[in-house]
Amino acid sequence: MRLGKKLTKRRPPFLLLYFLGLLMAVSTALPAYIQSNFLKGLVNLPAVSGFFVIANLFTVLAIVIFPNLIRKLNNYFLIKVVLLIYGVSLLGLTAATSALAGFIAIILFTIASNLIWINLDVALETFSKNPTTGRTRATYFTFINLGWIGAPALSSYLIKLGDYQLVFLSAALLVIPLFLIVLSQKRRLNDRVKYSRERLALVIKKTWQNKNLRGIFFIALLLSLFYGCAVVYIPLYLHQTLGMDWHVLGPIFSLMLIPFVLFELPAGIVADKYWGEKELLSIGLTIIIIALFLFFLIDQPTAWVWTAVLFFSRIGASLMEAMRESYFFKIVNADDVGYINLFRTAAPLGYALGPAIAIICLSFLPLPYLFLILAILMLSGFGFIASLKDTK
């Protein structure tokens, strides 16, 4: 089922969009695993969780109004605006020395870093064809994940040179080439799509009534819940609780991300040609649940053990991520911007839900129990996978 109709026959600028995704990934990945430890230097742990909850709730609100902005101002114009806000937020984090300044900068950073991926989603989906959606999306995410792989190791090196501020500044400097490329490619990136005009309430109603859209949304929410807890609390646990230094953690986090490059493109090809998405979603979810139980059980700062377990967890996440994208973008189109935006609220909702659960959990239990609770919650994903109609 397609929910919209393509209105463009231009030669697809896939390589350009892949490269933009790569640069943006490096910029967003540099501060990703150090945000929580940076904020921990300004406030206590419950406040860190509260910061992420509030920042991601603001992001949900921003995503909700984003379709109207895209329709009124067009996607190309908004790419430039969001990039500027994103750059300013990183400069704000570079200069932040108080809890309030850090809080405001984190809010802007979280909002902008989510919205820019929606801009790129809309641009890429404009040119994607249904029979090759899995490969197109998987290739796109492979480029993005190439950007993520080296960033944690680079972050640890920059922290050694100049503390957390140098990481944020380096990420901000990458906005300059991104912005210049977007400016120079107006003809190829400018909108030629007539976006559908449906009210949010109607989009939510149709999504809920459609078991495929509903199922893939909740699968995306669970994956984002995993990411939200892993990105915030794994670095805190390893660095603050187990005492592992950043010169060890940086390379571990880089090695951890290699499965996203190794598995997403083959998974997309398999989904297009052979199995469909449901089988690979189930495999990925099983791996994530096993990994979360291992996070709970391992309490020693042994580098090779954590490298192996984190690597294993990202095999599961890479399969789920590739299939999430492939399945969703086979049933929507570029002009269905309302559905795309609603789908993308799953990320900040998951990132808000994770710290919210953590606030409750950490009030009564040690940090490792958060991973056990998350593993139990992830079991619900099998029901949502079963509800999907396979594309094969």
Number of C-alpha atoms within 10 A of each C-alpha: 9 11 13 15 16 18 14 13 9 10 8 17 14 16 12 16 18 21 17 20 25 20 21 22 23 24 28 23 22 27 24 18 24 24 20 21 19 17 22 18 13 18 15 10 18 16 15 23 24 17 22 26 24 19 23 26 21 19 25 24 13 17 25 17 13 21 27 18 14 20 18 10 11 19 25 22 18 17 23 18 14 20 22 16 16 27 24 18 25 27 20 23 28 20 15 18 12 12 17 11 14 21 22 16 23 23 21 22 24 20 25 25 22 22 25 21 17 22 22 19 21 23 25 22 24 23 21 21 14 18 11 17 24 33 23 24 26 28 22 24 24 25 22 23 25 20 23 27 24 20 28 27 22 19 29 24 18 18 18 13 11 10 14 20 19 19 26 27 20 19 26 24 14 16 20 13 12 18 17 11 14 21 15 10 13 12 10 16 22 14 19 17 18 16 23 17 14 15 12 17 9 11 17 18 12 14 19 14 11 12 15 20 21 19 22 23 23 18 25 25 23 26 24 24 25 24 18 22 24 21 16 22 24 20 23 22 17 20 17 14 13 14 12 18 13 21 15 13 22 23 21 20 24 18 18 22 26 20 21 27 22 15 19 28 24 17 24 28 20 16 26 21 13 11 15 22 28 24 15 21 23 17 15 22 27 19 18 25 22 15 24 25 18 19 22 16 13 13 14 12 16 12 14 10 12 21 18 14 17 23 22 18 26 23 26 26 28 28 28 27 24 30 28 22 20 27 26 21 21 20 17 20 25 26 23 24 27 27 24 21 24 19 22 22 26 21 23 28 22 25 29 27 23 26 27 18 17 23 19 12 16 16 10 9 11 9 18 21 19 23 24 19 16 20 23 12 14 20 15 14 21 15 11 18 21 13 14 18 14 15 16 11
